[in-house]
Amino acid sequence: MELKRVVVTGLGAITPIGNDVETTWENAKKGVSGAGPITHFDASKFKTQFACEVKNFDGNALFDRKKVRTLDLYAQYALAAARQAVEDSKIEEGENLNRDRIGVIVAAGIGGLHTFEEEAGYYAINKENGPKFNPFFIPKMIADIASGHISMEYGYHGPNFGVVSACASSNNAIIDAFNLIRLGKADAIVTGGAEAAIYPAGVGGFNSMHALSTRNDSPTTASRPFSKSRDGFVMGEGSVVLVLEELEHALARGAKIYAEVAGGGLSADAYHLTATHPEGLGAILAMRNALEDANMKPEDIDYINVHGTSTPVGDVSEIKAITEVFGEHAYNLNISSTKSMTGHLLGATGALEAMFSVKAVENDIVPPTINHEDGDDDENIDYRLNFTFNKAQERPVRAALSNSFGFGGHNATVIVKKFEK
């Protein structure tokens, strides 16, 4: 069976550094940090009091009041980003659109955490009066519901589900969408991820694990991947959605093509609940599987958007994996962690970084890893590698590889490349 080719024809973004794709991309190129004091709740008694929140987002201005009542914030972000991506793709403008062959696969690592907190808190206070819950509690909370809302918005009857694999979730969603399209099961799939977990349970839970940076005196410099002084990740939130489309379907309607999805690789560390394998064994396997799937050699890749969370262990293990997979070519690559600007969007982070990879391929620009200072070098990291520190770099980007790794040892790697007919 000959596999179909899959291209990216639409992009949408609600992120800590912009509420659309162009603003997000321009701020990424400039090295703008999205971090600041937490406003979603009073974090004054928490070890970490800052995060990369979405700014100036008003669901009431985008959705009618009845609909807002049914949407957790993570689903609001997802639906807003999906509207941008679908509009950008112009797929709705096509004649004879077969909605039975358009699907939606949007991931979340946690889902409606704020809704869960609200309902659990209300029950704890009022439990002596018996259980009374909001009838929208479950459908607002569950991690698959964003996909459902998007499909109902457009009447898309194709494959529809959510994906949960912690911080690898939206890379898994993209790979699932890619595989369904190239196998001929769908003409197009709206895919990506969404998350909104900057609430007491999210911040407190990660604080209890000592996973978050506590650099409260300087939030904008707290996410500092590959720097010796890194002390944990910075939580982010938002949604990025991509429209993936079968090539002939896209060409037939004259769609703009941003890039081609070349391959995807999956693996498991099978090592630890939360820590990556210290030698990066799972990451090595995921990247090699992605290269094999794409029928590409390591030398075909010009840019890696790394998982790069700014944790002491994770950054080192990923660099070990990259040098193992790419050998001497690793020193010809540009590497960057855009989490230094956006924070870690958990289940949405893979989609955001896939978008940055697509934009890098489209524009031949690599966004930077910010917050690295002179003298802040870790003896465990090979600084002969080009980490694109502090300033974006123009260079030919024929293909970009994007890594996402999640709690539970889930690893997912996506490769995108320049489209050539």
N, C-alpha and C positions, 0 to 999 in steps of 0.2 A: 504493500500500500504506500503510495506516495504521500508524504506529509505536506499539508498546506503551509504556506508562509504566513506569518503573523506580524502585523505592524501596529504602531501606536498612532491613533488618529485624533485623540482628544485628551486634554489634561484639565484637571480642576484641583484647586488647593485652598484649604483653610489652615493656616499654620501660624506659629508664634512670630514669624517675621513677615507675614503678609496674608491678606485674605483673598488672594487670587494668585495665579501662577506667575505672572510677570513681576508683581511686587515681591513675591517670595524669591524669585530667581535674581532680581536686581539686588536685593538686600543680601542674598547669599554671596554674590560676586563681590559686594562691598565689605563683606565680613561683619555684618551687623549681628549683634547678639539679641536674642529674644527673651533673655532672662530678666527677671525683676521680682519684687516682693509679691507674694501670693495675695490675690484679691478675692478668690473664690470663697475663702473662709478665713477666720481668725487663726493665723498660724503662729502667733506670738509665743506660745508655749511649746512649739515643736522644735526639734533639733535643727531641722531645715525649714527655713521661712521664705524660700524663694522658689521659683519655677519658671519655665518658659510657657506662659499662658498665651492663648489666642486673645488678641485685643480688638475692641470695638465690634464685637460680633453680637448681633441682636436677632435672635430667632423670631421674635414677634414681628420684625420688619420683613421677614422672608416667608413666613408661614402664617396661615390664619390661626386665630386663637384656639379653635377646637383642635387643630392638628398639633399645635405646640404642647397641648396637654397629653398627647400620646407619645411624645418624643423625648427621650433622655438627651442630654446635651451631646453625647457622642453621636447619636443618630441625627441630630440637627446638623452637626458638622458634616457628616457623611452625605446627607441629602443635599446640602448646600454645595459641597464639592462635586457631587455627581451632576447637579444641574449645570455647573460650569463646564464639566468635561463633555457632557452630551451636547451642550450648545456649541462648544469649541469644535467638536467632531462634525457637526452639521448632519449627523446621521438621521435626525428627524426630518430633514428637508428632502430626503431621498424619496423617489417614487417607488411604489410597490414594496414598501418596507415589510419584511416578514418578521413580525414581532415574536413568532414562535421560535425563531432562530437567533434571538438576542437574549443573552443571559446577564445575570448580576451575581458577582462573587465579591463581597466586601467583608474584610476581616476585622476582628477586634480581639485584643489580648484579654481584656477584662469585660468590656461592655458597659452596661448601665450602672456603674458603681455608685453614682450619686443617688440614683433612684433607690437602690438597695439600702443605702445609708438612711435615707429619709424614711422609708417604710419600716426598717428594723428599729430605728429610733422611736418612731411613733408607737410601734407595738410595745417596746420596752417601757415607755411612759404610761401607756394606757392598757397594759395587758390584763389588769384586774377586771376590766370591763368586757373581756373576751376579745377574740381576734377580729379586728376590723382593718381590712387592707383596701387600698385603692384598686379598683378593677383593672386599671392600666399597669399595675405594679409589674406583673410578669412580662407582658409584651413590651414594656419600656426597658426592662432590665436585660433581657436575654441578648447574647452576643451576636446572634444571627439576624436581628430584626432590621438592621440598617439595609441589608440586601432586600428584605421584604418590602420596606417602604419605597426603595428606589424602583423596584419592579412594578409596584402599584402605581407609582407616579407616571410611568411611561407605558404601562401595559405590556412589559416584556415577559414573555412566557417561557423563555429558554431556561437553561440550567440556573438554579438559584439556590445559594446556600451561603453560610458564613464559614470562616476558617478560624480555629483557635490553636495557635502554637506559640503562645507568649509573644516575645519580641520578634519572632520569625513569621508571625501570622500573615502579614500582608504580602510578603514575598511568596509564601505558600499560596496565597490567593491568586497572585499574578501567574505563578507557574501552573496552577490548576486551570486558569482561564486560557493560558497559552496552549496547554495540552488539549483541551476540549476543542479549541478552534482548529488546531493543526490536524486533529483527527477527524475533522469534518462534522463535529457534533453541534457547532454553532457558527454563525456568520460573524458575530461580534459579542463581546462580553464587557460590561462595565465592571471594573475591578479596582481594588485598592484596599484601604484600611481606614479605620477611625478609632479614636480613643479620647476619653475625657475623664481622667482619673486623678486630677489634682484636687483631691478632697481629703478629709481627715484620715479615712481608712487607707487611701493610697499612699499618702505621704507618711503617715504613722507606720504603716506596714513596712514600707521600704526602709524607713529610719531604723526600725527594730532589727533589720538585717544588716545595718551599717552599709547600705548600698548607695545612699545618696550623699552628694557633697554637702558639707555644712559650712561652706564659705559664705556665711550670711553678710559679712562686711563688704563683699564684692561679688554680687550675683553674676554680673556680666562676664566675669573672668573665671567663673567656677568650673565650667565645662572646658577642660584643658587636656584633651586626648594626647597621649605620648609625651606628656611633660612629667618630670619626676614628682612634682608637687600635686599631681591629680589625687583627689580624695573621694571619688565616687561620681555617679552620673547625676544629671539635672533632669528632672521630670519635664516632659513636654506634653502637648495635647494638640488635637486637630484632626484633619482628614485630608488625604490625597486620593484622587480617583483618576484612573486612566481608562480610556476606551481602547481596547485591543480589538483588531479587526482582521479578518482573513484578507489577504492581499488583493485577490481578484475582485472581491466585494468592494473593497476600498477604491480600487482603480476604476471600477465601473461607474461609481458615482462621483469621481473626480475629487476624492478626499485629499486633504493635506496630510502628508505622512511625516511624522517627526523622526521616527527611527524604526528599525526592525527589531523584534524580540528574537534573539538568536538561540537561546537555550536556558535551561534551568537545572540546578543540581540540588539534591537533598541528601541529608545524612543525619545521624544521631551520634552524640558524644558517648552515650551510655556510660557516663562517668559520675555525675554529681547533680543534685537538685538544682543548684543555681550557678555553680562555677563552670567556666569553660575548661576543656581538657588543657592541662598546662603546656602540652606540646602542640596543641591545636589540631589534634588528629581528626576530629569531626569536621573542622573547617577545611582542612586539606582535602578530605573526601568530597565535601560539597563543591568546592571550587573545581576539582578535577572532574567530577561528574557533570558540572555545568559546561566545562570546556569540551568534554567528549560529546555531550548532547548537542552542542552548537557546531560540532565538527571544526573546532578551532584549536590552534596551538597557543601556548602561553604568550608567544611573541606577537600574537594578533591583538592583544589587549594593551591599551594605552593608559587607561585610568581605572583605579579601583576606589569606589566609594565604600570605605570600610565600615564595619559595625562600630568600632572605635568609640566606646561609651564613656571613656575617661575613668575607668576602674583600674586599680593597680594590676590585677591579674589578667583581665580580659584583653587589654591593649597589647600586652607582651605576647600572649598566646596567638593572637591573630597575626602579628608580625612574623612570628616563627612559621606560621602556616603559609603566609605569602612567600617568604623566602624559600620555603621547601617546594612549593608548587611552581614558582616562576624562575627560580635559580638566578642566573646572572641577569636575566631580563628584568628582574625585580628592580634593578637600579636604573632602568630606562623608563619605568612607570612613574606616573603621578599618583599619589595616594592622598586622600583627604577624608577627614571625618567632619561631615556637616553637622553632626550633633554638637560640635563646639559652638554652633550658632543657634540651632533649633532646640537643643535639648533632645531627650530621648522620648519619642512619641509612642513607645511600647508597641502595641499591635499595629499602629499606623506608620511606624518608622520605616519599614521596608518600602512602602509605597512612596513616601516622601523621597527617600534616597534613590529609588528607581526613577522618579521624576527628575531629580538632579542629574542622574546619569544620562537620561534622555536629552536633557537640555545641554549637558556637556558635549554629547555627540553631535547635537544639532548645531551648536555654536562654536565648537572647538575652544572651549574655555573650561578650566578646572576650578571649581570653587575651593576656597581655602580651608585649612584647619587653623582656627584662630586661637589666641591666648597662649601661644608658646613664647617664652621669654629666654633671652640669652642666659646661659648658665643653669637652665632648668632641665638638664638632660638626664635621662635615666640610663644607668650603665647596662640595663638589660635590653635596650632598644638600639637597633642599628641605624644611626642617623646618616649613613651614606644613602639611605633611601630618601626619595623626594616626597616629604609629607605635605608639600604645598603650604608651608607655614605662613600664616598671617596675611597672605596676599594671593588673590586669584592669579592663575597663570594661563596665558594663551598658548595653545599647542594643538597640533592635529590630534583628534580623538576619533580614531576609526571604530573603536569598540570600548565599552565600559562594563565593568563587572561590579556588582553590588552585593555585599554580604549582609545577612541578618542572622543573628543567633539568639535563641530564646531559652529561658529557664526550662529545665527538663532535658536540655541537651539538643534541642531542635536547631538544625542548621539549614538555611535556604539561601541559595546564590542565584542571582538573575544576571544574564548577559544581554545587553542591547548593543546594536551596531548601526552604522550609517546605512540608510536604505539605498540599494542599487537595484535598478530594474533587471 
